Amino acid sequence: CDNGCLCCQRCFISCDNGCLCCQCCFISCDNGCLCCQRCFISCDNGCLCCQCCFISCDNGCLCCQCCFISCDNGCLCCQCCFISCDNGCLCCQCCFISCDNGCLCCQCCFISCDNGCLCCQCCFISCDNG
């Protein structure tokens, strides 16, 4: 992304194209986008994402109806949404690896994480470490 973030220059909640993210990828997807051009909440296939995945999903989606770690269909998500969380985070009731506050992110970055987490110690939009 132009600003060096993993989420581009727009927030996850409201984007011009209605997506929770923007037009760049977190890692690498066929269309160059981690989430494609559809929103995280309502997708044609009922998934929380679109036509690419974080790691490896049988249905090619970013997530499914399972936890981030152990998913029956090999997806990388959980049984809750990114929008409404009791703690006000952009995640759900489970974390990628292990988060004390139950947030979607942990204490490291998405790319290189000492503790094996997929995210960082701050919000998705403005992070002290970029």
Phi and psi in degrees as GROMACS dihedral restraints (atoms count N, CA, C in turn):
[ dihedral_restraints ]
;  ai    aj    ak    al  type     phi  dphi    fc
    3     4     5     6     1   -58.5    20    10
    4     5     6     7     1   -36.1    20    10
    6     7     8     9     1   -90.6    20    10
    7     8     9    10     1     6.9    20    10
    9    10    11    12     1    79.5    20    10
   10    11    12    13     1     1.1    20    10
   12    13    14    15     1   -85.8    20    10
   13    14    15    16     1   166.4    20    10
   15    16    17    18     1   -86.4    20    10
   16    17    18    19     1    -3.0    20    10
   18    19    20    21     1  -121.2    20    10
   19    20    21    22     1     5.2    20    10
   21    22    23    24     1    75.3    20    10
   22    23    24    25     1  -166.7    20    10
   24    25    26    27     1   -94.3    20    10
   25    26    27    28     1    13.1    20    10
   27    28    29    30     1  -131.1    20    10
   28    29    30    31     1   158.5    20    10
   30    31    32    33     1   -77.0    20    10
   31    32    33    34     1   167.6    20    10
   33    34    35    36     1   -75.4    20    10
   34    35    36    37     1   -24.4    20    10
   36    37    38    39     1   -81.0    20    10
   37    38    39    40     1   -57.7    20    10
   39    40    41    42     1  -118.9    20    10
   40    41    42    43     1   116.1    20    10
   42    43    44    45     1  -125.2    20    10
   43    44    45    46     1   155.1    20    10
   45    46    47    48     1   -56.2    20    10
   46    47    48    49     1   -34.1    20    10
   48    49    50    51     1   -92.6    20    10
   49    50    51    52     1    10.0    20    10
   51    52    53    54     1    82.1    20    10
   52    53    54    55     1     0.3    20    10
   54    55    56    57     1   -86.7    20    10
   55    56    57    58     1   163.9    20    10
   57    58    59    60     1   -84.8    20    10
   58    59    60    61     1    -0.8    20    10
   60    61    62    63     1  -140.2    20    10
   61    62    63    64     1  -157.6    20    10
   63    64    65    66     1  -132.1    20    10
   64    65    66    67     1  -156.2    20    10
   66    67    68    69     1  -101.1    20    10
   67    68    69    70     1    50.0    20    10
   69    70    71    72     1  -149.3    20    10
   70    71    72    73     1   166.5    20    10
   72    73    74    75     1  -107.0    20    10
   73    74    75    76     1   154.9    20    10
   75    76    77    78     1   -75.3    20    10
   76    77    78    79     1   -43.9    20    10
   78    79    80    81     1  -131.8    20    10
   79    80    81    82     1   -74.6    20    10
   81    82    83    84     1  -169.6    20    10
   82    83    84    85     1   120.4    20    10
   84    85    86    87     1  -131.8    20    10
   85    86    87    88     1   158.5    20    10
   87    88    89    90     1   -55.3    20    10
   88    89    90    91     1   -38.3    20    10
   90    91    92    93     1   -94.8    20    10
   91    92    93    94     1    10.3    20    10
   93    94    95    96     1    80.9    20    10
   94    95    96    97     1     2.1    20    10
   96    97    98    99     1  -126.3    20    10
   97    98    99   100     1   140.0    20    10
   99   100   101   102     1   -71.5    20    10
  100   101   102   103     1   -29.1    20    10
  102   103   104   105     1  -118.6    20    10
  103   104   105   106     1    -5.1    20    10
  105   106   107   108     1    66.6    20    10
  106   107   108   109     1  -166.9    20    10
  108   109   110   111     1  -102.2    20    10
  109   110   111   112     1    35.3    20    10
  111   112   113   114     1  -130.8    20    10
  112   113   114   115     1   160.3    20    10
  114   115   116   117     1   -76.9    20    10
  115   116   117   118     1   165.9    20    10
  117   118   119   120     1   -75.1    20    10
  118   119   120   121     1   -28.7    20    10
  120   121   122   123     1   -82.0    20    10
  121   122   123   124     1   -59.3    20    10
  123   124   125   126     1  -108.1    20    10
  124   125   126   127     1   111.3    20    10
  126   127   128   129     1  -123.8    20    10
  127   128   129   130     1   153.9    20    10
  129   130   131   132     1   -56.0    20    10
  130   131   132   133     1   -34.7    20    10
  132   133   134   135     1   -93.4    20    10
  133   134   135   136     1     9.1    20    10
  135   136   137   138     1    79.5    20    10
  136   137   138   139     1     3.3    20    10
  138   139   140   141     1   -85.5    20    10
  139   140   141   142     1   168.1    20    10
  141   142   143   144     1   -81.9    20    10
  142   143   144   145     1     5.0    20    10
  144   145   146   147     1  -148.1    20    10
  145   146   147   148     1  -143.6    20    10
  147   148   149   150     1  -134.7    20    10
  148   149   150   151     1  -133.4    20    10
  150   151   152   153     1   -96.8    20    10
  151   152   153   154     1    32.5    20    10
  153   154   155   156     1  -153.8    20    10
  154   155   156   157     1   165.9    20    10
  156   157   158   159     1  -128.4    20    10
  157   158   159   160     1   163.6    20    10
  159   160   161   162     1   -69.7    20    10
  160   161   162   163     1   -47.4    20    10
  162   163   164   165     1  -127.9    20    10
  163   164   165   166     1   -73.2    20    10
  165   166   167   168     1  -159.4    20    10
  166   167   168   169     1   111.5    20    10
  168   169   170   171     1  -123.1    20    10
  169   170   171   172     1   135.2    20    10
  171   172   173   174     1   -58.0    20    10
  172   173   174   175     1   -36.3    20    10
  174   175   176   177     1   -92.9    20    10
  175   176   177   178     1     6.6    20    10
  177   178   179   180     1    73.8    20    10
  178   179   180   181     1    11.0    20    10
  180   181   182   183     1   -94.2    20    10
  181   182   183   184     1   164.3    20    10
  183   184   185   186     1   -69.4    20    10
  184   185   186   187     1   -29.7    20    10
  186   187   188   189     1  -157.2    20    10
  187   188   189   190     1  -174.0    20    10
  189   190   191   192     1  -155.2    20    10
  190   191   192   193     1  -154.4    20    10
  192   193   194   195     1  -102.9    20    10
  193   194   195   196     1    65.6    20    10
  195   196   197   198     1  -160.4    20    10
  196   197   198   199     1   179.4    20    10
  198   199   200   201     1   -79.1    20    10
  199   200   201   202     1   168.2    20    10
  201   202   203   204     1   -67.8    20    10
  202   203   204   205     1   -34.0    20    10
  204   205   206   207     1   -86.6    20    10
  205   206   207   208     1   -59.2    20    10
  207   208   209   210     1  -108.6    20    10
  208   209   210   211     1   109.3    20    10
  210   211   212   213     1  -124.8    20    10
  211   212   213   214     1   131.0    20    10
  213   214   215   216     1   -59.5    20    10
  214   215   216   217     1   -37.6    20    10
  216   217   218   219     1   -96.9    20    10
  217   218   219   220     1    12.9    20    10
  219   220   221   222     1    79.0    20    10
  220   221   222   223     1    11.5    20    10
  222   223   224   225     1   -86.3    20    10
  223   224   225   226     1   174.1    20    10
  225   226   227   228     1  -119.8    20    10
  226   227   228   229     1    51.7    20    10
  228   229   230   231     1  -147.3    20    10
  229   230   231   232     1  -165.6    20    10
  231   232   233   234     1  -140.8    20    10
  232   233   234   235     1  -179.1    20    10
  234   235   236   237     1   -89.2    20    10
  235   236   237   238     1    54.3    20    10
  237   238   239   240     1  -163.6    20    10
  238   239   240   241     1   176.8    20    10
  240   241   242   243     1  -105.1    20    10
  241   242   243   244     1   167.1    20    10
  243   244   245   246     1   -82.7    20    10
  244   245   246   247     1   -21.5    20    10
  246   247   248   249     1   -81.5    20    10
  247   248   249   250     1   -65.7    20    10
  249   250   251   252     1   -94.8    20    10
  250   251   252   253     1   113.6    20    10
  252   253   254   255     1  -130.2    20    10
  253   254   255   256     1   143.2    20    10
  255   256   257   258     1   -57.0    20    10
  256   257   258   259     1   -34.1    20    10
  258   259   260   261     1   -92.3    20    10
  259   260   261   262     1     7.2    20    10
  261   262   263   264     1    78.1    20    10
  262   263   264   265     1     9.7    20    10
  264   265   266   267     1   -85.0    20    10
  265   266   267   268     1   166.2    20    10
  267   268   269   270     1   -86.0    20    10
  268   269   270   271     1    32.5    20    10
  270   271   272   273     1  -135.2    20    10
  271   272   273   274     1  -144.6    20    10
  273   274   275   276     1  -136.2    20    10
  274   275   276   277     1  -148.2    20    10
  276   277   278   279     1   -97.0    20    10
  277   278   279   280     1    22.1    20    10
  279   280   281   282     1  -152.8    20    10
  280   281   282   283     1   166.9    20    10
  282   283   284   285     1  -121.7    20    10
  283   284   285   286     1   168.9    20    10
  285   286   287   288     1   -63.5    20    10
  286   287   288   289     1   -47.6    20    10
  288   289   290   291     1  -122.7    20    10
  289   290   291   292     1   -73.4    20    10
  291   292   293   294     1  -160.5    20    10
  292   293   294   295     1   113.2    20    10
  294   295   296   297     1  -122.0    20    10
  295   296   297   298     1   126.4    20    10
  297   298   299   300     1   -59.1    20    10
  298   299   300   301     1   -35.5    20    10
  300   301   302   303     1   -93.2    20    10
  301   302   303   304     1     8.4    20    10
  303   304   305   306     1    72.3    20    10
  304   305   306   307     1    15.8    20    10
  306   307   308   309     1   -82.7    20    10
  307   308   309   310     1   168.3    20    10
  309   310   311   312     1   -68.9    20    10
  310   311   312   313     1   -24.0    20    10
  312   313   314   315     1  -112.9    20    10
  313   314   315   316     1   164.9    20    10
  315   316   317   318     1  -122.6    20    10
  316   317   318   319     1  -152.3    20    10
  318   319   320   321     1  -103.8    20    10
  319   320   321   322     1    51.7    20    10
  321   322   323   324     1  -167.2    20    10
  322   323   324   325     1   179.1    20    10
  324   325   326   327     1   -89.2    20    10
  325   326   327   328     1   170.1    20    10
  327   328   329   330     1   -68.5    20    10
  328   329   330   331     1   -37.4    20    10
  330   331   332   333     1   -83.4    20    10
  331   332   333   334     1   -66.6    20    10
  333   334   335   336     1  -109.3    20    10
  334   335   336   337     1   114.1    20    10
  336   337   338   339     1  -125.7    20    10
  337   338   339   340     1   123.5    20    10
  339   340   341   342     1   -64.5    20    10
  340   341   342   343     1   -34.8    20    10
  342   343   344   345     1   -99.6    20    10
  343   344   345   346     1    12.0    20    10
  345   346   347   348     1    80.6    20    10
  346   347   348   349     1    12.6    20    10
  348   349   350   351     1   -81.2    20    10
  349   350   351   352     1   165.5    20    10
  351   352   353   354     1  -104.3    20    10
  352   353   354   355     1     2.7    20    10
  354   355   356   357     1  -143.7    20    10
  355   356   357   358     1  -155.3    20    10
  357   358   359   360     1  -131.8    20    10
  358   359   360   361     1  -178.3    20    10
  360   361   362   363     1   -90.1    20    10
  361   362   363   364     1    32.5    20    10
  363   364   365   366     1  -161.2    20    10
  364   365   366   367     1  -173.0    20    10
  366   367   368   369     1   -73.2    20    10
  367   368   369   370     1   167.5    20    10
  369   370   371   372     1   -71.8    20    10
  370   371   372   373     1   -26.1    20    10
  372   373   374   375     1   -85.3    20    10
  373   374   375   376     1   -61.5    20    10
  375   376   377   378     1  -112.0    20    10
  376   377   378   379     1   115.6    20    10
  378   379   380   381     1  -122.1    20    10
  379   380   381   382     1   137.8    20    10
  381   382   383   384     1   -58.5    20    10
  382   383   384   385     1   -33.1    20    10
  384   385   386   387     1   -95.0    20    10
  385   386   387   388     1     8.2    20    10
